[in-house]
Amino acid sequence: MKKILLVEDEKMLSLLYEEELTKEGYEVAVVHDADSAMEKVKSEKFDLIITDIRMPGKDGIELIASIMGMRKDIPIIINTAYQSYKDDFMTWAADAYITKSSSLNELKETIKELLKEK
Amino acid sequence: MIEGYKLQPANFNPDTPKEFVLLSIIAQSFFQPFSLEDNLLVILTALTSGTGIGFNRAMLFLKEGEKLKAAMWLGPRSPEEAEAIWTMLSSPGIGYAEVVEHNRELISQTMESLQPKLKTFSYSLEDDNSLLPTLAVRRKEIILVKEARQETLVDLKFLDFIQVDSFLCLPLVAHNEVMGEIVVDNGITHAPINTKDIELASLCALLAGNYIYTTSLYKKVVEMEKMAALGEMAAFVSHQLRNPIVAIGGFTQQLLNNPCNPERCQRNLNIIQEEIRHLEEIIYKLSHFLKIKIKEPIPIDFKPLLMRILERPDIKAKAERKTISWRIADDSPLILCDPLYFEEAVTNLLDNALDVTPPGDKIYIRACPKNKKWLTVIIKDSGPGIDEKGREKMFSPFYSTKENGMGLGLLFVKRVMETSGGKIEVQSKPGHGTMVKLYFKAQERGPQ
Protein backbone atom coordinates (compact mmCIF):
# COMPACT_ATOMS: atom_id res chain seq x y z
CA MET A 1 0.00 0.00 0.00
CA LYS A 2 1.41 3.44 -0.98
CA LYS A 3 2.07 5.77 1.91
CA ILE A 4 1.25 9.50 1.74
CA LEU A 5 2.29 12.22 4.19
CA LEU A 6 -0.25 15.05 4.37
CA VAL A 7 0.85 18.40 5.86
CA GLU A 8 -2.22 20.55 6.47
CA ASP A 9 -2.82 22.96 9.34
CA GLU A 10 -6.56 23.28 8.80
CA LYS A 11 -8.12 20.50 10.92
CA MET A 12 -11.33 19.99 8.94
CA LEU A 13 -9.50 19.90 5.64
CA SER A 14 -6.99 17.35 6.90
CA LEU A 15 -9.88 15.14 8.00
CA LEU A 16 -11.48 15.46 4.57
CA TYR A 17 -8.27 14.68 2.68
CA GLU A 18 -7.43 11.82 5.01
CA GLU A 19 -10.82 10.17 4.48
CA GLU A 20 -10.89 10.71 0.75
CA LEU A 21 -7.36 9.45 0.15
CA THR A 22 -7.84 6.45 2.44
CA LYS A 23 -10.89 5.59 0.38
CA GLU A 24 -8.68 5.72 -2.73
CA GLY A 25 -6.59 2.99 -1.15
CA TYR A 26 -3.64 4.90 0.28
CA GLU A 27 -2.21 4.82 3.75
CA VAL A 28 -2.34 8.43 4.99
CA ALA A 29 -0.34 10.05 7.79
CA VAL A 30 -1.48 13.53 8.80
CA VAL A 31 0.58 16.25 10.49
CA HIS A 32 -0.40 19.87 11.10
CA ASP A 33 2.91 21.72 10.83
CA ALA A 34 6.25 21.61 9.06
CA ASP A 35 8.32 20.59 12.09
CA SER A 36 6.23 17.48 12.73
CA ALA A 37 6.46 16.73 9.01
CA MET A 38 10.26 16.75 9.20
CA GLU A 39 10.15 14.38 12.18
CA LYS A 40 7.92 11.99 10.23
CA VAL A 41 10.08 12.07 7.12
CA LYS A 42 13.14 11.27 9.21
CA SER A 43 11.56 8.26 10.93
CA GLU A 44 9.27 6.77 8.27
CA LYS A 45 9.32 6.05 4.57
CA PHE A 46 6.75 7.83 2.35
CA ASP A 47 5.94 7.50 -1.34
CA LEU A 48 4.50 11.00 -1.69
CA ILE A 49 4.09 14.26 0.29
CA ILE A 50 1.23 16.75 0.03
CA THR A 51 1.76 20.11 1.71
CA ASP A 52 0.14 23.54 2.09
CA ILE A 53 2.30 26.66 1.82
CA ARG A 54 1.29 29.11 4.50
CA MET A 55 1.19 27.48 7.91
CA PRO A 56 2.00 28.63 11.43
CA GLY A 57 5.72 28.34 12.15
CA LYS A 58 7.90 27.15 9.29
CA ASP A 59 6.10 27.48 5.96
CA GLY A 60 5.63 24.91 3.22
CA ILE A 61 8.33 26.33 0.97
CA GLU A 62 10.97 25.96 3.68
CA LEU A 63 9.67 22.45 4.32
CA ILE A 64 10.07 21.49 0.67
CA ALA A 65 13.63 22.80 0.68
CA SER A 66 14.49 20.76 3.79
CA ILE A 67 12.91 17.57 2.47
CA MET A 68 14.62 17.97 -0.89
CA GLY A 69 17.90 18.29 0.98
CA MET A 70 17.22 15.00 2.73
CA ARG A 71 15.25 12.80 0.39
CA LYS A 72 15.32 13.91 -3.25
CA ASP A 73 13.26 11.01 -4.51
CA ILE A 74 9.93 11.69 -2.79
CA PRO A 75 7.45 13.47 -5.09
CA ILE A 76 5.90 16.57 -3.51
CA ILE A 77 2.54 18.15 -4.28
CA ILE A 78 1.76 21.68 -3.14
CA ASN A 79 -1.94 21.87 -2.31
CA THR A 80 -2.84 25.41 -1.32
CA ALA A 81 -5.52 28.09 -1.37
CA TYR A 82 -3.00 30.61 -2.70
CA GLN A 83 -2.79 30.97 -6.44
CA SER A 84 -0.14 33.65 -6.16
CA TYR A 85 2.69 31.36 -5.04
CA LYS A 86 2.55 29.58 -8.37
CA ASP A 87 4.94 32.22 -9.74
CA ASP A 88 7.33 31.88 -6.79
CA PHE A 89 10.26 29.92 -8.19
CA MET A 90 10.81 28.23 -4.83
CA THR A 91 7.61 26.27 -5.47
CA TRP A 92 8.98 24.97 -8.79
CA ALA A 93 10.95 22.41 -6.81
CA ALA A 94 7.64 20.68 -6.12
CA ASP A 95 6.36 18.15 -8.66
CA ALA A 96 2.88 19.66 -8.84
CA TYR A 97 1.04 22.79 -7.74
CA ILE A 98 -2.67 22.44 -7.07
CA THR A 99 -5.06 25.19 -6.01
CA LYS A 100 -7.43 23.82 -3.38
CA SER A 101 -10.90 23.19 -4.70
CA SER A 102 -14.07 21.60 -3.37
CA SER A 103 -13.61 18.90 -6.00
CA LEU A 104 -10.72 16.61 -5.06
CA ASN A 105 -10.48 15.08 -8.55
CA GLU A 106 -7.44 17.06 -9.64
CA LEU A 107 -5.58 16.12 -6.47
CA LYS A 108 -6.47 12.44 -6.84
CA GLU A 109 -5.46 12.38 -10.53
CA THR A 110 -2.13 14.08 -9.78
CA ILE A 111 -1.33 11.59 -7.01
CA LYS A 112 -2.07 8.70 -9.38
CA GLU A 113 0.18 10.18 -12.09
CA LEU A 114 3.10 10.82 -9.77
CA LEU A 115 2.96 7.40 -8.14
CA LYS A 116 2.73 5.68 -11.53
CA GLU A 117 5.94 7.38 -12.72
CA LYS A 118 7.89 6.06 -9.79
CA MET B 1 26.92 87.58 23.44
CA ILE B 2 24.27 85.80 21.43
CA GLU B 3 21.60 87.11 19.09
CA GLY B 4 18.43 85.26 18.08
CA TYR B 5 16.73 85.43 14.68
CA LYS B 6 13.45 84.02 13.45
CA LEU B 7 13.68 80.81 11.42
CA GLN B 8 11.20 82.14 8.91
CA PRO B 9 11.13 85.93 8.88
CA ALA B 10 7.62 87.27 8.33
CA ASN B 11 8.89 90.60 7.07
CA PHE B 12 12.09 91.19 5.19
CA ASN B 13 14.47 94.08 5.52
CA PRO B 14 13.49 96.72 2.90
CA ASP B 15 17.01 96.47 1.41
CA THR B 16 16.70 92.74 0.70
CA PRO B 17 16.65 92.14 -3.06
CA LYS B 18 13.23 91.28 -4.49
CA GLU B 19 14.49 88.05 -6.06
CA PHE B 20 15.70 86.76 -2.73
CA VAL B 21 12.44 87.62 -0.95
CA LEU B 22 10.46 85.91 -3.66
CA LEU B 23 12.48 82.70 -3.70
CA SER B 24 12.58 82.35 0.06
CA ILE B 25 8.83 82.81 0.31
CA ILE B 26 8.15 80.14 -2.30
CA ALA B 27 10.74 77.81 -0.77
CA GLN B 28 9.15 78.20 2.66
CA SER B 29 5.71 77.38 1.37
CA PHE B 30 6.92 74.25 -0.44
CA PHE B 31 8.18 72.77 2.78
CA GLN B 32 4.77 73.14 4.38
CA PRO B 33 2.22 70.35 4.04
CA PHE B 34 0.07 72.59 1.84
CA SER B 35 -2.23 71.35 -0.85
CA LEU B 36 -1.41 71.80 -4.53
CA GLU B 37 -3.97 74.58 -4.69
CA ASP B 38 -2.41 76.40 -1.73
CA ASN B 39 1.06 76.27 -3.22
CA LEU B 40 -0.15 77.48 -6.58
CA LEU B 41 -1.83 80.30 -4.71
CA VAL B 42 1.53 81.15 -3.12
CA ILE B 43 3.10 81.35 -6.58
CA LEU B 44 0.29 83.51 -7.92
CA THR B 45 0.69 85.71 -4.84
CA ALA B 46 4.44 85.94 -5.44
CA LEU B 47 3.69 87.13 -8.96
CA THR B 48 1.17 89.73 -7.88
CA SER B 49 2.10 91.03 -4.43
CA GLY B 50 3.99 94.27 -3.90
CA THR B 51 6.78 92.45 -2.04
CA GLY B 52 6.92 89.98 -4.93
CA ILE B 53 7.11 90.91 -8.59
CA GLY B 54 4.12 93.17 -8.44
CA PHE B 55 1.98 92.29 -11.43
CA ASN B 56 -1.61 93.48 -11.00
CA ARG B 57 -3.37 90.24 -11.86
CA ALA B 58 -2.66 86.59 -12.59
CA MET B 59 -4.68 83.85 -14.25
CA LEU B 60 -3.81 80.18 -13.95
CA PHE B 61 -4.55 77.52 -16.56
CA LEU B 62 -4.02 73.82 -15.90
CA LYS B 63 -3.63 71.02 -18.40
CA GLU B 64 -6.41 68.48 -18.16
CA GLY B 65 -6.12 65.68 -20.70
CA GLU B 66 -5.53 67.41 -24.02
CA LYS B 67 -7.12 70.65 -22.89
CA LEU B 68 -5.77 73.81 -21.32
CA LYS B 69 -8.38 74.98 -18.83
CA ALA B 70 -8.66 78.15 -16.75
CA ALA B 71 -8.49 77.22 -13.06
CA MET B 72 -7.81 80.28 -10.93
CA TRP B 73 -7.88 84.03 -11.15
CA LEU B 74 -6.20 86.37 -8.72
CA GLY B 75 -6.52 90.13 -8.74
CA PRO B 76 -8.80 93.07 -8.08
CA ARG B 77 -11.76 93.48 -10.40
CA SER B 78 -11.65 97.29 -10.56
CA PRO B 79 -9.22 100.15 -9.86
CA GLU B 80 -11.24 101.02 -6.74
CA GLU B 81 -10.99 97.51 -5.38
CA ALA B 82 -7.27 97.50 -6.23
CA GLU B 83 -6.74 100.73 -4.35
CA ALA B 84 -8.46 99.34 -1.25
CA ILE B 85 -6.58 96.03 -1.34
CA TRP B 86 -3.17 97.53 -1.92
CA THR B 87 -3.60 100.13 0.81
CA MET B 88 -4.58 97.38 3.20
CA LEU B 89 -1.75 95.09 2.19
CA SER B 90 0.94 97.76 2.44
CA SER B 91 -0.02 98.70 6.01
CA PRO B 92 2.70 97.89 8.56
CA GLY B 93 2.64 94.47 10.22
CA ILE B 94 1.19 92.67 7.23
CA GLY B 95 3.49 89.76 6.39
CA TYR B 96 3.48 87.29 3.57
CA ALA B 97 1.30 84.78 5.41
CA GLU B 98 -1.37 87.48 5.77
CA VAL B 99 -1.12 88.32 2.08
CA VAL B 100 -1.62 84.66 1.10
CA GLU B 101 -4.53 84.41 3.53
CA HIS B 102 -6.04 87.55 2.11
CA ASN B 103 -5.61 86.25 -1.43
CA ARG B 104 -7.29 82.98 -0.53
CA GLU B 105 -10.26 85.00 0.69
CA LEU B 106 -10.19 87.19 -2.42
CA ILE B 107 -10.12 84.17 -4.74
CA SER B 108 -13.00 82.44 -3.02
CA GLN B 109 -15.04 85.67 -3.35
CA THR B 110 -14.21 86.41 -6.95
CA MET B 111 -14.36 82.79 -8.07
CA GLU B 112 -18.02 82.63 -7.24
CA SER B 113 -18.93 85.22 -9.85
CA LEU B 114 -16.08 84.35 -12.21
CA GLN B 115 -16.40 80.58 -12.22
CA PRO B 116 -18.98 80.34 -15.03
CA LYS B 117 -16.94 82.75 -17.14
CA LEU B 118 -13.62 80.96 -16.43
CA LYS B 119 -15.16 77.63 -17.33
CA THR B 120 -15.63 78.82 -20.92
CA PHE B 121 -11.84 79.09 -21.33
CA SER B 122 -10.89 75.61 -22.37
CA TYR B 123 -8.48 75.39 -25.28
CA SER B 124 -7.45 72.31 -27.24
CA LEU B 125 -3.73 71.62 -27.07
CA GLU B 126 -3.80 69.68 -30.30
CA ASP B 127 -5.03 72.55 -32.45
CA ASP B 128 -2.30 73.50 -34.93
CA ASN B 129 -3.79 76.96 -35.34
CA SER B 130 -3.86 77.79 -31.66
CA LEU B 131 -3.82 81.41 -30.60
CA LEU B 132 -2.60 83.02 -27.41
CA PRO B 133 -2.70 82.09 -24.58
CA THR B 134 -2.48 78.47 -25.88
CA LEU B 135 0.27 79.26 -28.37
CA ALA B 136 2.77 79.82 -25.53
CA VAL B 137 2.45 76.23 -24.27
CA ARG B 138 2.40 74.88 -27.80
CA ARG B 139 5.72 76.59 -28.41
CA LYS B 140 6.95 76.07 -24.82
CA GLU B 141 8.03 79.69 -24.88
CA ILE B 142 7.34 82.73 -22.70
CA ILE B 143 5.45 85.24 -24.83
CA LEU B 144 5.04 88.93 -24.09
CA VAL B 145 2.10 90.51 -25.94
CA LYS B 146 2.05 94.24 -26.60
CA GLU B 147 -0.66 96.14 -28.46
CA ALA B 148 -2.83 93.09 -28.19
CA ARG B 149 -5.69 94.59 -30.25
CA GLN B 150 -3.46 94.71 -33.31
CA GLU B 151 -2.08 91.18 -32.82
CA THR B 152 -3.82 88.50 -34.90
CA LEU B 153 -2.31 85.67 -32.80
CA VAL B 154 -4.42 86.60 -29.74
CA ASP B 155 -7.72 84.88 -29.05
CA LEU B 156 -10.33 87.68 -29.09
CA LYS B 157 -12.61 86.06 -26.54
CA PHE B 158 -9.69 85.92 -24.11
CA LEU B 159 -8.80 89.56 -24.81
CA ASP B 160 -12.39 90.61 -24.14
CA PHE B 161 -12.15 88.95 -20.79
CA ILE B 162 -8.85 90.40 -19.55
CA GLN B 163 -9.30 93.77 -21.27
CA VAL B 164 -5.62 94.78 -21.43
CA ASP B 165 -3.25 95.85 -24.12
CA SER B 166 -0.20 94.05 -22.80
CA PHE B 167 0.15 90.70 -21.00
CA LEU B 168 2.70 87.97 -20.39
CA CYS B 169 2.12 84.24 -21.07
CA LEU B 170 4.21 81.88 -18.92
CA PRO B 171 4.02 78.20 -19.93
CA LEU B 172 4.41 75.77 -17.01
CA VAL B 173 6.65 72.98 -18.22
CA ALA B 174 8.38 70.15 -16.33
CA HIS B 175 10.45 67.37 -17.90
CA ASN B 176 9.42 68.74 -21.27
CA GLU B 177 5.78 68.08 -20.45
CA VAL B 178 3.17 70.84 -20.36
CA MET B 179 1.54 71.29 -16.94
CA GLY B 180 -0.33 74.54 -17.50
CA GLU B 181 0.13 78.25 -18.01
CA ILE B 182 0.02 81.49 -16.05
CA VAL B 183 -0.98 84.76 -17.67
CA VAL B 184 -0.06 87.96 -15.82
CA ASP B 185 -0.80 91.59 -16.64
CA ASN B 186 -0.90 95.12 -15.24
CA GLY B 187 -4.55 95.69 -16.09
CA ILE B 188 -5.04 98.26 -13.31
CA THR B 189 -1.89 100.40 -13.30
CA HIS B 190 -1.02 99.80 -16.99
CA ALA B 191 2.64 99.83 -16.01
CA PRO B 192 4.89 98.40 -18.74
CA ILE B 193 6.24 94.86 -18.30
CA ASN B 194 10.05 95.03 -18.27
CA THR B 195 12.76 92.42 -18.83
CA LYS B 196 13.48 92.02 -15.12
CA ASP B 197 9.82 91.26 -14.42
CA ILE B 198 9.92 88.60 -17.13
CA GLU B 199 13.05 86.97 -15.71
CA LEU B 200 11.55 86.75 -12.24
CA ALA B 201 8.21 85.55 -13.55
CA SER B 202 9.96 82.79 -15.53
CA LEU B 203 11.47 81.55 -12.27
CA CYS B 204 8.01 81.36 -10.70
CA ALA B 205 6.71 79.48 -13.74
CA LEU B 206 9.57 76.98 -13.53
CA LEU B 207 8.78 76.29 -9.88
CA ALA B 208 5.04 76.04 -10.50
CA GLY B 209 5.52 73.60 -13.39
CA ASN B 210 7.78 71.32 -11.39
CA TYR B 211 5.55 71.54 -8.38
CA ILE B 212 2.51 70.40 -10.36
CA TYR B 213 4.62 67.61 -11.86
CA THR B 214 5.86 66.22 -8.52
CA THR B 215 2.37 66.47 -7.05
CA SER B 216 0.97 64.37 -9.87
CA LEU B 217 3.80 61.83 -9.41
CA TYR B 218 3.07 61.64 -5.71
CA LYS B 219 -0.61 61.03 -6.41
CA LYS B 220 0.33 58.19 -8.76
CA VAL B 221 2.56 56.57 -6.12
CA VAL B 222 -0.19 56.75 -3.49
CA GLU B 223 -2.59 55.20 -5.98
CA MET B 224 -0.15 52.38 -6.75
CA GLU B 225 0.41 51.67 -3.07
CA LYS B 226 -3.33 51.44 -2.59
CA MET B 227 -3.60 48.99 -5.48
CA ALA B 228 -0.79 46.83 -4.10
CA ALA B 229 -2.42 46.71 -0.66
CA LEU B 230 -5.70 45.83 -2.33
CA GLY B 231 -4.05 42.99 -4.25
CA GLU B 232 -2.53 41.58 -1.08
CA MET B 233 -5.85 41.83 0.67
CA ALA B 234 -7.68 40.11 -2.19
CA ALA B 235 -5.18 37.21 -2.13
CA PHE B 236 -5.53 36.85 1.60
CA VAL B 237 -9.31 37.04 1.67
CA SER B 238 -9.64 34.50 -1.11
CA HIS B 239 -7.34 32.16 0.85
CA GLN B 240 -9.32 32.64 4.05
CA LEU B 241 -12.58 31.99 2.28
CA ARG B 242 -11.27 29.11 0.21
CA ASN B 243 -10.38 26.81 3.11
CA PRO B 244 -13.88 26.67 4.63
CA ILE B 245 -15.44 26.51 1.17
CA VAL B 246 -13.28 23.50 0.23
CA ALA B 247 -14.29 21.78 3.47
CA ILE B 248 -17.98 22.50 2.88
CA GLY B 249 -17.75 21.34 -0.73
CA GLY B 250 -15.77 18.21 0.13
CA PHE B 251 -18.01 16.99 2.94
CA THR B 252 -21.13 17.77 0.90
CA GLN B 253 -19.69 15.65 -1.90
CA GLN B 254 -19.21 12.80 0.56
CA LEU B 255 -22.88 13.08 1.58
CA LEU B 256 -23.96 12.93 -2.04
CA ASN B 257 -21.70 10.05 -3.07
CA ASN B 258 -21.88 7.67 -0.16
CA PRO B 259 -24.85 5.74 0.97
CA CYS B 260 -24.79 7.46 4.30
CA ASN B 261 -24.75 5.86 7.68
CA PRO B 262 -26.66 8.22 9.99
CA GLU B 263 -23.68 8.89 12.22
CA ARG B 264 -21.43 9.96 9.34
CA CYS B 265 -24.23 12.09 7.88
CA GLN B 266 -24.69 13.90 11.15
CA ARG B 267 -20.95 14.48 11.54
CA ASN B 268 -20.61 15.93 8.03
CA LEU B 269 -23.60 18.22 8.56
CA ASN B 270 -22.07 19.45 11.81
CA ILE B 271 -18.76 20.18 10.08
CA ILE B 272 -20.55 22.03 7.29
CA GLN B 273 -22.47 24.13 9.80
CA GLU B 274 -19.28 24.89 11.71
CA GLU B 275 -17.44 25.97 8.56
CA ILE B 276 -20.31 28.23 7.56
CA ARG B 277 -20.10 29.85 10.99
CA HIS B 278 -16.37 30.26 10.37
CA LEU B 279 -17.08 32.00 7.05
CA GLU B 280 -19.48 34.36 8.80
CA GLU B 281 -16.83 35.17 11.37
CA ILE B 282 -14.27 36.01 8.68
CA ILE B 283 -16.69 38.35 6.98
CA TYR B 284 -17.61 39.97 10.29
CA LYS B 285 -13.98 40.51 11.30
CA LEU B 286 -13.05 41.95 7.93
CA SER B 287 -15.93 44.38 7.77
CA HIS B 288 -15.33 45.37 11.38
CA PHE B 289 -11.69 46.10 10.64
CA LEU B 290 -12.50 48.10 7.52
CA LYS B 291 -15.03 50.17 9.44
CA ILE B 292 -12.58 51.71 11.94
CA LYS B 293 -13.13 55.43 11.73
CA ILE B 294 -10.92 58.03 13.26
CA LYS B 295 -12.76 59.39 16.26
CA GLU B 296 -11.77 62.37 18.34
CA PRO B 297 -9.98 60.90 21.40
CA ILE B 298 -11.56 61.96 24.68
CA PRO B 299 -10.16 61.90 28.25
CA ILE B 300 -11.14 58.57 29.81
CA ASP B 301 -10.72 56.91 33.19
CA PHE B 302 -9.22 53.65 32.00
CA LYS B 303 -9.09 51.67 35.24
CA PRO B 304 -12.79 50.69 35.31
CA LEU B 305 -12.51 49.78 31.62
CA LEU B 306 -9.57 47.49 32.32
CA MET B 307 -11.43 45.89 35.22
CA ARG B 308 -14.39 45.27 32.94
CA ILE B 309 -12.14 43.50 30.41
CA LEU B 310 -10.79 41.21 33.13
CA GLU B 311 -14.37 40.28 34.05
CA ARG B 312 -15.35 39.32 30.49
CA PRO B 313 -16.43 35.67 30.35
CA ASP B 314 -14.31 34.88 27.27
CA ILE B 315 -11.21 36.33 28.93
CA LYS B 316 -11.98 34.57 32.23
CA ALA B 317 -12.40 31.25 30.43
CA LYS B 318 -9.06 31.66 28.65
CA ALA B 319 -7.33 32.76 31.85
CA GLU B 320 -8.25 29.60 33.70
CA ARG B 321 -5.18 28.08 35.36
CA LYS B 322 -3.17 31.21 34.43
CA THR B 323 -2.59 34.24 36.64
CA ILE B 324 -3.23 37.79 35.52
CA SER B 325 -1.28 40.10 37.79
CA TRP B 326 -2.32 43.74 37.45
CA ARG B 327 -1.22 46.91 39.16
CA ILE B 328 -2.82 50.25 38.44
CA ALA B 329 -2.42 53.31 40.64
CA ASP B 330 -5.72 54.73 41.91
CA ASP B 331 -4.65 58.27 41.17
CA SER B 332 -3.63 57.53 37.60
CA PRO B 333 -4.27 60.44 35.26
CA LEU B 334 -6.94 60.26 32.56
CA ILE B 335 -5.80 59.15 29.12
CA LEU B 336 -6.84 60.33 25.66
CA CYS B 337 -8.53 57.59 23.62
CA ASP B 338 -11.90 56.48 22.36
CA PRO B 339 -13.24 54.27 25.20
CA LEU B 340 -14.64 51.61 22.88
CA TYR B 341 -11.39 51.32 20.92
CA PHE B 342 -9.39 51.28 24.14
CA GLU B 343 -11.37 48.30 25.32
CA GLU B 344 -11.07 46.47 22.00
CA ALA B 345 -7.35 47.16 21.71
CA VAL B 346 -6.52 45.97 25.21
CA THR B 347 -8.80 42.92 24.88
CA ASN B 348 -6.98 42.07 21.67
CA LEU B 349 -3.57 42.24 23.34
CA LEU B 350 -4.70 40.36 26.41
CA ASP B 351 -6.21 37.67 24.20
CA ASN B 352 -2.86 37.30 22.39
CA ALA B 353 -1.00 37.13 25.72
CA LEU B 354 -3.36 34.43 27.03
CA ASP B 355 -2.99 32.43 23.84
CA VAL B 356 0.77 32.06 24.23
CA THR B 357 1.09 31.84 28.02
CA PRO B 358 1.22 28.22 29.21
CA PRO B 359 -1.03 27.05 32.08
CA GLY B 360 0.43 27.85 35.48
CA ASP B 361 2.24 30.92 34.17
CA LYS B 362 1.64 34.64 34.59
CA ILE B 363 0.54 37.64 32.58
CA TYR B 364 1.40 41.08 33.89
CA ILE B 365 -0.60 44.27 33.35
CA ARG B 366 0.91 47.52 34.58
CA ALA B 367 -0.24 51.10 34.10
CA CYS B 368 2.19 53.80 35.11
CA PRO B 369 2.50 57.50 34.38
CA LYS B 370 5.78 58.06 32.52
CA ASN B 371 5.75 61.80 33.15
CA LYS B 372 3.11 64.53 33.08
CA LYS B 373 2.45 63.99 29.37
CA TRP B 374 2.42 60.22 28.94
CA LEU B 375 0.99 57.15 30.58
CA THR B 376 1.97 53.63 29.56
CA VAL B 377 -0.16 50.53 29.75
CA ILE B 378 2.06 47.44 29.65
CA ILE B 379 0.97 43.89 28.93
CA LYS B 380 3.60 41.18 29.32
CA ASP B 381 3.11 37.48 28.64
CA SER B 382 5.09 34.35 29.54
CA GLY B 383 4.94 32.94 26.04
CA PRO B 384 7.73 31.76 23.75
CA GLY B 385 8.60 35.27 22.52
CA ILE B 386 8.93 36.44 18.94
CA ASP B 387 12.04 36.13 16.77
CA GLU B 388 13.37 38.88 14.54
CA LYS B 389 11.50 37.67 11.47
CA GLY B 390 8.23 37.66 13.40
CA ARG B 391 8.89 41.09 14.87
CA GLU B 392 9.42 42.50 11.38
CA LYS B 393 6.16 41.10 10.11
CA MET B 394 3.88 41.43 13.10
CA PHE B 395 2.25 44.71 12.05
CA SER B 396 1.77 43.63 8.43
CA PRO B 397 -1.86 43.08 7.56
CA PHE B 398 -2.87 39.40 7.36
CA TYR B 399 0.26 38.10 9.07
CA SER B 400 -0.73 35.68 11.82
CA THR B 401 0.80 32.85 13.81
CA LYS B 402 -2.61 31.55 14.88
CA GLU B 403 -4.40 28.79 13.05
CA ASN B 404 -7.52 30.83 12.36
CA GLY B 405 -5.91 34.24 12.79
CA MET B 406 -6.77 36.99 10.37
CA GLY B 407 -3.62 38.97 11.13
CA LEU B 408 -5.56 42.14 11.77
CA GLY B 409 -5.41 42.37 15.59
CA LEU B 410 -2.07 44.11 16.14
CA LEU B 411 -2.64 46.34 13.14
CA PHE B 412 -5.96 47.35 14.71
CA VAL B 413 -4.22 48.22 17.99
CA LYS B 414 -1.60 50.22 16.11
CA ARG B 415 -4.29 52.20 14.30
CA VAL B 416 -6.12 52.91 17.54
CA MET B 417 -2.90 54.15 19.13
CA GLU B 418 -2.08 56.36 16.18
CA THR B 419 -5.52 57.91 16.07
CA SER B 420 -5.22 58.66 19.79
CA GLY B 421 -1.94 60.49 19.31
CA GLY B 422 -0.03 57.73 21.09
CA LYS B 423 2.12 54.82 19.99
CA ILE B 424 2.75 51.11 20.49
CA GLU B 425 6.09 49.46 21.24
CA VAL B 426 6.80 45.73 21.32
CA GLN B 427 9.80 44.17 23.06
CA SER B 428 10.30 40.45 22.60
CA LYS B 429 13.00 37.82 22.44
CA PRO B 430 12.61 34.09 21.90
CA GLY B 431 12.41 32.45 25.32
CA HIS B 432 11.69 35.67 27.19
CA GLY B 433 8.02 36.39 26.49
CA THR B 434 6.62 39.48 24.83
CA MET B 435 6.01 42.91 26.32
CA VAL B 436 3.65 45.34 24.60
CA LYS B 437 3.78 48.97 25.71
CA LEU B 438 0.95 51.33 24.85
CA TYR B 439 1.78 55.03 25.20
CA PHE B 440 -1.27 57.20 25.82
CA LYS B 441 -1.39 60.96 26.15
CA ALA B 442 -2.17 61.72 29.79
CA GLN B 443 -4.41 64.40 31.22
CA GLU B 444 -4.47 65.50 34.85
CA ARG B 445 -7.70 64.86 36.71
CA GLY B 446 -9.54 68.11 37.45
CA PRO B 447 -10.57 69.00 41.03
CA GLN B 448 -13.21 66.51 42.10
Interface residues (C-beta under 8 A of the other chain):
Chain A: D9 E10 K11 M12 L13 L15 L16 E19 E20 R54 P56 G57 A81 Y82 Q83 S84 K100 S101 S102 S103 L104
Chain B: A235 S238 H239 Q240 R242 N243 P244 I245 V246 A247 I248 G249 G250 F251 T252 Q253 Q254 I271 E274 E275 S400 T401 K402 E403
